[in-house]
Amino acid sequence: MKTRYFLLIFLVLSVNVKAQKIRFTDTTNVWTMKQVAFEPRKADVYRIEYLSDTVINNILYHQLPGPGSTIAVREDTVKGIVYFRFMELFTGQFRPDTAEHVFFDYNLAIGDTLTITLDTLKFAHIVQSIDSVTIAGSSYKVWVMGSMCGTNGYTFIEGIGTTEGPTEGCRIQWHEGCKQIKCFSNQYGQPLISPSVPMSWGCWPMYRSGFDNDSSCKYQVAVPNVSSSNPLPIILPNPGGKESILKLPPAYANATLTIIDAMGRKCLSMQVLGKSEIPFGQYLSVPGVYYYSLEKADFGERSGGHFVYR
């Protein structure tokens, strides 16, 4: 009888492990990113995670903020395709009615192309190679996409996104500097990747050690402004209200502060010039979760995060 119980428990655990499929649209996903400018050598570390859901044309989407744009994504798990719409483009314009695009197609084969049409512009990439890696004990594909339109190519990991960030699959912008994912986690923890996925597309060789979601999470790059003496911005208190302030280190003396709500709408945009504290709570009125970003005037480096307003 005990043997049967042990066998039953083993089968249940096995089913649970297999059920923990990593999906790009899992709203518990968190991507920790690092961006390094070419000149001068400066670095920012920031987190990207899902905002609240939204409905567009009677279709449910998950909102995902990122440097330059906020996108709304959904996944067809039967077809193996992730779709997206632009919510807030890099122009700052709110665009809830833009056309739906294919963010990534897990059925792409070598030589296939993925094209995104934005107004009159087309951004095309071709599959140069396909590999596989083991993530948390299961097999996932890795695509290397080459550019056919003058922008950078990118590497896409099934269920996680590109090695340069979750919103970089759109790849409609040219980015100055090197962006790379340092850590990925979800409701099941921090899944390990084997073998490591090479870093590429615009990064210096010293940053191409590969992404394995283990050593890459612990690795600290020796750049001047990543230290305890030069911390990242912080919002106090959090949760907060009318009294909320943003505390800034000297590195952000010249930057633009942007705050968007859980629906992806811009609530505040202001210049930060030579200040160490920015009171902003008085500009908000609706309780909820908000996302803020700070973009430096030099080289467009960004830092951001979430806060609760009540």
C-alpha positions, 0 to 999 in steps of 0.5 A: 500500500505504501508503495502505491502511495509513493508511486501516486505522489511521484506521478502527481509531482511529475505532472506538476513539473511538466505543467510548469511550462514557461510562457512569455505571457505568464504575468508573473514573469520578471526580467532584470535588465542591464543597459550599458552605454558605449560612451561614456561607460555607464550602466543602469539595472532595471526590472520589467514586469507585466502591468494589468490586463486590458481589453482591445476589440474584445480581446484580452491582452497583458500590458508589458512596459519597456524602454521606448514603448508599452505593448499589449501581448497575447499568446495563442498556445495552440498555434504557437504564436505571440501577438502584440499591439503598440499601447504607447509608442516611443513618440509618447502617443497612446495608440490603443487601436493599432493593428495586431502584429505577430510578436514571435512565431514559434513555428519559424524555420531556418530561412523564414522571415518575420515582418512587422509593418508600422504605418508605411514602414516594414521591419523584417528579420530572417531566421539564421539558425535554430538551436535548443536549450534545456530550461528547468529540465524541459527543452526549448528552442532558441532562434537567431534572427538576422536583420533585413531592414537596417536595425539590429538582429536579435536572439529569441528564447522560447517562453522568455523573449530576446536576450536584450529584453522582453519588448525587443522582439518588435525591434523597430528601434536602433539602440545605442549601447548594450542591453542584456537580460541578467535574470529571469524569474516567474511564479516557479522561481529562477529556471536554469538554462543549459547550455548558456545562450550567447549574448550578441547584437551590439554588445562588447565581447566582455558582455558576451559570456552567455545567459544561463540565468544562474551565473549571469544573475550573480555576475557584476560588471565593473563599470564606474556607476554601478556601486553602493555609492551611486544607487538607483532611484527609489520611491518613498514611501511605497505604497504611498499617496500625496506625500510620495517622492522620488529620491534621485542619485547624482547620476540622474540630475538631468533626466525625464520622469514618466509615470504611466498607470496600469492601463498604459496611459501616461499620467505625468512627464516632467524634466528633472534638473539638478534635484535630489528629490521630486515630489510627485504624489500630488499629480496623481489621484486614482489609487492603483499600481503605476509604472515609472521610468527615468530617462537620462538626457545623455545616451537615453539610459533608463531606470524604472520600477513600480509603485502603489498609490493609495 
